[in-house]
Amino acid sequence: VRVVSFRTGDPELLREINRSLILSYLRHHEEVSRAEIARKLNLSRATVSNVINDLIVNKIVTETGSGDSALETGGRPPVILTINKLDKFVIGVDLGTTNTVAAIANLKGEIIEKIRIPTDRNHSVENIVEQVSNLVTQIVAKANIKSEMVIGLGIAVAGTVERATGFIKFSPNFNWRKIHIGQALFDKTGYPAVVDNCTRVMILGEKWFGQGKGFRNLFYVNVGFGIGSAFILDGKIYNGHSEFGHLVITDEKIRCGCGNFGCLEAVASGNAIERKINEQLSADGNVWITAQMVAEKAVSGDMDAQAIFNEVGNYLGRAISYVANLFCPDKIIIGGGIASSGNLLLNPIIDSFNTHTMETVKQNTEVNLSSLGIDAGVYGAIALVLNEFIFSGTHEILGKASNK
Ligand SMILES: [Zn+2]
């Protein structure tokens, strides 16, 4: 835990900061006492007690009884504190154009129920909002909790999103322009919703629950049908725009969806894998081979399929070497649907990465496949809503939720 010393005349702000520090400490440590928090965060006992009492009243923290060790030594037993896992819940929704995944979790981020359904083909805002709303109702029933125990929704969606307002400027996948999706979901479900771009949400999922835990500088690549990317710099998600998938990686005149030639996405995405294998097999007839089928062929020893994965891995390895040389992240995580291909993909990526990356950079930057895979989106949506409504302490929105 980094302790920030803060000079301010604003007691409210100071209290917010202390509250966040204390909650963050509780999130990362299983069972702790008030005294331990005060000691580790360098705060006064009175300050800690003050914040903790407030968190207990709001059912965010709970007392789980006394520690034993002090009893044995004859001292007064400290009361053990933990994040309350029974009284408040959040729902994360990964809103994809093909599938929508919803999960409900307690305040520790432990998932209680998860539902995956095909996204309705009618992509009108009203229709999708209706579908998400039904999914929310369904998952609350499945988790067998009272609806007022849910404090909010976290939504991951493709496109240009303003996280602070839940406003989608443009989502090409849904063909949405200027949509207040957060407001629409709040109006329909009664739950406040925080919305962000799906790849930024995925890197948040990796940071809280996956390969990114404990690292301050991360680069995440989402290799699905297309290729997306996100950064965490000095522990903070970079909210600006990036187009890693459109780095030009080859002089071959392969047309990309963006209109340019030779982009990474044109040669190393799920879409590129499918195009390549189906071109090769076009003489054989009319069965469309999916990227998943190519992976299965490669695993079972098919040389042509293996060659495709080698080539894709090569391009990805070279492209992430550019990023590594640029800002030397602690870790680069390759996620998305393709992460399930395992060493078939990772080996050529690592070979190519090692060939193209500077020695000093290589020593600092680890390259991994995501352990969360396509679930990074729904995990990240849980982290998004927990962070917004609990751990960063946005009291106003909490009040709105509890008044419903
Ligand atoms: Zn492109």
Residues whose N, C-alpha, C, O or C-beta is under 5 A from the ligand:
A	BS01	ZN	G245 H246 C256 G257 C258 N260 C263
